[in-house]
Amino acid sequence: MSIEEHVPASLLDEASEALEELAGVLADGQSLNDALQQLAESASRVIPDAENVSVTVVGPQGASTAAATDRKVVSIDADQYAAGNGPCLEAVRIQRPVRVTSDGSRSQWPEFADAAEAVGVRAYLSAPLVIEHEVLGALNMYSSDERAFDPFDEALVRLFVTAAATSITGFRRYDRARLLIDHLQHALGSRAEIDQAKGVLMAAHGIDADQAFARLVSESQQHNTKLREVARNLLASVKRP
């Protein structure tokens, strides 16, 4: 039987609404961290047993918690990062959901078990968040009920993170395109200022374009200043009465 036959239609509708909200955050041009916070809050509504949710991000500097619905669970993540192991990092490593209880995980991940028990967490489910074939991190869910997170929860979480990853992928591509356009506009603006500065030097000293550009470059090197700043300063000095 499919997951749709096991999960109430109302829950699937709520999951759909949550993903639409996530897409809305991305469409508004907010940051990736904003999107991850929205992802955590949406998952806490969609997954019935998830009392709290956090998002782990893994980068060149290691793992960190980018979003959480309650600060008290951040310590559980932090202890896993410090120890270099735990169900969250295991989910990232094997790229599959990992479900554990605080008692059942004690022999394998004692640091995680201690941290979980300290804040009353008895069951934990972590699912990898894969963006453009790259593991961004994991979506982590916490419950005070040891029986929480059955196989259908895991299946629903898989669907949820896959759909969320699609939305975030679109955002990252849009963001890269926006940055490229910004850089291009900045470069064109700098080029215009440099051309204007060359014109000022050519008119003031009766020199050609190459000689004017050479003067700007020499000024830039002597004062260890970017060429566009040299051009901008020259233009500003001409405008002054």
C-alpha positions as CSV (number, residue, x, y, z in Angstrom):
1,M,0.0,0.0,0.0
2,S,1.2,3.5,-0.7
3,I,1.9,6.1,1.9
4,E,-1.3,8.0,0.8
5,E,-3.4,5.0,1.9
6,H,-1.8,5.1,5.4
7,V,-1.6,8.9,6.1
8,P,-4.8,10.9,6.6
9,A,-5.7,13.2,3.7
10,S,-5.6,16.2,6.1
11,L,-2.0,15.5,7.0
12,L,-1.0,15.3,3.3
13,D,-2.9,18.6,2.7
14,E,-0.9,20.2,5.6
15,A,2.3,18.9,4.1
16,S,1.4,20.5,0.8
17,E,0.5,23.8,2.4
18,A,3.8,23.7,4.4
19,L,5.8,23.3,1.2
20,E,3.9,26.1,-0.5
21,E,4.9,28.3,2.4
22,L,8.5,27.3,2.0
23,A,8.3,28.1,-1.7
24,G,6.8,31.5,-0.7
25,V,9.8,32.2,1.5
26,L,12.2,31.4,-1.3
27,A,10.2,33.5,-3.8
28,D,10.3,36.5,-1.5
29,G,14.1,36.5,-1.9
30,Q,14.9,35.7,1.7
31,S,18.1,33.9,2.7
32,L,18.8,30.2,2.7
33,N,18.8,30.3,6.5
34,D,15.3,31.8,6.5
35,A,14.2,28.9,4.2
36,L,15.8,26.3,6.6
37,Q,14.0,27.9,9.6
38,Q,10.7,27.7,7.6
39,L,11.6,24.1,6.8
40,A,12.1,23.2,10.5
41,E,8.8,24.9,11.5
42,S,6.9,23.3,8.7
43,A,8.2,19.8,9.6
44,S,7.1,20.2,13.2
45,R,3.6,20.8,11.9
46,V,3.6,18.0,9.3
47,I,5.2,15.2,11.3
48,P,2.7,14.4,14.1
49,D,5.3,13.1,16.6
50,A,7.9,15.9,16.0
51,E,7.7,18.0,19.1
52,N,10.8,19.9,18.0
53,V,12.8,20.1,14.8
54,S,16.3,21.3,13.9
55,V,18.3,21.5,10.6
56,T,21.9,20.5,10.5
57,V,24.1,21.9,7.8
58,V,27.4,20.3,7.0
59,G,30.1,22.4,5.3
60,P,33.9,22.7,5.0
61,Q,34.1,23.9,8.6
62,G,32.1,21.0,9.9
63,A,28.5,20.6,11.1
64,S,26.4,23.3,12.6
65,T,22.7,23.9,13.4
66,A,21.2,26.4,11.0
67,A,17.6,26.3,12.3
68,A,15.6,25.0,15.3
69,T,12.1,25.3,16.6
70,D,13.4,25.4,20.2
71,R,16.9,26.2,21.5
72,K,16.8,23.4,24.0
73,V,17.4,20.8,21.3
74,V,20.4,22.6,19.9
75,S,22.6,21.2,22.7
76,I,21.8,17.7,21.4
77,D,23.1,18.6,18.0
78,A,26.1,20.4,19.4
79,D,27.2,17.3,21.4
80,Q,27.0,15.2,18.3
81,Y,29.2,17.6,16.4
82,A,31.7,17.8,19.2
83,A,31.9,14.0,19.4
84,G,32.0,13.6,15.6
85,N,29.3,11.0,15.7
86,G,25.6,10.5,16.4
87,P,22.4,9.7,14.5
88,C,22.3,13.0,12.7
89,L,25.8,12.6,11.3
90,E,25.1,9.0,10.6
91,A,22.0,10.0,8.5
92,V,24.3,12.4,6.5
93,R,26.9,9.7,6.1
94,I,24.7,6.9,4.8
95,Q,22.1,9.2,3.2
96,R,19.2,7.4,4.8
97,P,16.9,8.3,7.7
98,V,18.1,7.1,11.1
99,R,15.6,6.5,14.0
100,V,16.8,5.9,17.5
101,T,15.8,6.1,21.1
102,S,17.9,7.6,23.9
103,D,18.2,4.2,25.7
104,G,18.8,2.2,22.5
105,S,21.5,4.6,21.3
106,R,23.6,4.6,24.5
107,S,26.1,2.0,23.5
108,Q,26.7,3.4,20.1
109,W,26.4,7.2,20.8
110,P,26.7,7.8,24.5
111,E,27.2,11.6,24.1
112,F,24.0,11.9,22.1
113,A,22.1,9.7,24.6
114,D,23.2,11.9,27.6
115,A,22.3,15.1,25.8
116,A,18.9,13.8,24.7
117,E,18.0,12.6,28.2
118,A,19.0,15.9,29.7
119,V,16.2,17.7,27.8
120,G,13.6,14.9,27.9
121,V,14.0,13.6,24.4
122,R,13.3,9.8,24.2
123,A,13.0,9.3,20.4
124,Y,14.8,10.9,17.5
125,L,14.5,10.8,13.7
126,S,17.1,12.3,11.4
127,A,16.7,12.4,7.6
128,P,19.4,13.6,5.1
129,L,18.8,16.7,3.2
130,V,20.2,16.3,-0.3
131,I,20.5,19.3,-2.6
132,E,21.6,18.9,-6.2
133,H,23.3,15.5,-5.5
134,E,25.1,17.1,-2.5
135,V,24.2,16.3,1.1
136,L,23.5,19.7,2.6
137,G,22.8,18.3,6.1
138,A,19.9,16.7,7.9
139,L,16.4,17.4,9.2
140,N,16.3,16.3,12.8
141,M,13.1,15.5,14.8
142,Y,12.7,15.0,18.5
143,S,10.0,13.5,20.7
144,S,9.5,12.8,24.4
145,D,7.6,9.6,23.5
146,E,9.9,6.6,23.0
147,R,7.4,5.1,20.6
148,A,7.4,8.1,18.3
149,F,8.3,7.9,14.6
150,D,7.1,4.7,12.9
151,P,8.0,3.6,9.4
152,F,5.3,5.7,7.9
153,D,6.7,8.8,9.6
154,E,10.0,8.0,7.9
155,A,8.3,7.6,4.5
156,L,6.5,10.9,5.0
157,V,9.7,12.6,6.0
158,R,11.4,11.3,2.9
159,L,8.7,12.8,0.7
160,F,8.9,16.1,2.7
161,V,12.7,16.6,2.5
162,T,12.7,15.6,-1.2
163,A,10.1,18.2,-2.0
164,A,11.8,20.8,0.2
165,A,15.1,20.0,-1.5
166,T,13.5,20.7,-4.9
167,S,12.3,24.1,-3.7
168,I,15.7,25.0,-2.2
169,T,17.5,23.8,-5.3
170,G,15.5,26.3,-7.4
171,F,16.3,29.0,-4.8
172,R,20.0,28.3,-5.0
173,R,20.0,28.5,-8.8
174,Y,18.1,31.7,-8.7
175,D,20.4,33.1,-6.1
176,R,23.5,32.2,-8.1
177,A,21.9,33.9,-11.2
178,R,21.1,37.0,-9.1
179,L,24.7,37.2,-7.8
180,L,26.0,36.8,-11.3
181,I,23.8,39.7,-12.5
182,D,24.9,41.8,-9.6
183,H,28.5,41.2,-10.3
184,L,28.0,42.0,-14.0
185,Q,26.2,45.2,-13.2
186,H,29.0,46.2,-10.7
187,A,31.6,45.4,-13.4
188,L,29.8,47.5,-16.0
189,G,29.5,50.3,-13.5
190,S,33.2,50.1,-12.7
191,R,34.1,50.1,-16.4
192,A,32.0,53.2,-17.0
193,E,33.8,55.1,-14.2
194,I,37.2,54.0,-15.5
195,D,36.3,55.2,-19.0
196,Q,35.2,58.5,-17.6
197,A,38.4,58.9,-15.6
198,K,40.4,58.1,-18.7
199,G,38.5,60.8,-20.6
200,V,39.3,63.4,-17.9
201,L,43.1,62.5,-18.0
202,M,43.1,62.6,-21.8
203,A,41.5,66.1,-21.9
204,A,43.6,67.5,-19.0
205,H,47.0,66.2,-20.3
206,G,46.5,65.8,-24.0
207,I,47.3,62.1,-23.9
208,D,45.7,59.1,-25.6
209,A,43.5,56.4,-24.1
210,D,46.3,53.9,-23.5
211,Q,48.4,56.5,-21.7
212,A,45.5,57.6,-19.6
213,F,44.8,54.0,-18.6
214,A,48.5,53.5,-17.7
215,R,48.3,56.5,-15.4
216,L,45.3,55.0,-13.6
217,V,47.0,51.7,-13.2
218,S,50.2,53.3,-11.9
219,E,48.2,55.2,-9.3
220,S,46.4,52.0,-8.3
221,Q,49.6,50.1,-7.8
222,Q,51.4,52.9,-5.9
223,H,48.6,53.3,-3.4
224,N,47.5,49.7,-3.3
225,T,44.0,50.8,-4.3
226,K,41.6,49.2,-6.6
227,L,41.4,50.7,-10.1
228,R,37.8,51.6,-9.8
229,E,38.5,53.5,-6.6
230,V,41.2,55.5,-8.3
231,A,38.8,56.3,-11.1
232,R,36.1,57.2,-8.6
233,N,38.4,59.5,-6.6
234,L,39.5,61.3,-9.7
235,L,36.0,61.9,-10.9
236,A,35.0,63.2,-7.4
237,S,38.0,65.6,-7.4
238,V,36.9,67.0,-10.8
239,K,33.3,67.5,-9.6
240,R,34.4,69.5,-6.5
241,P,34.1,73.3,-7.0
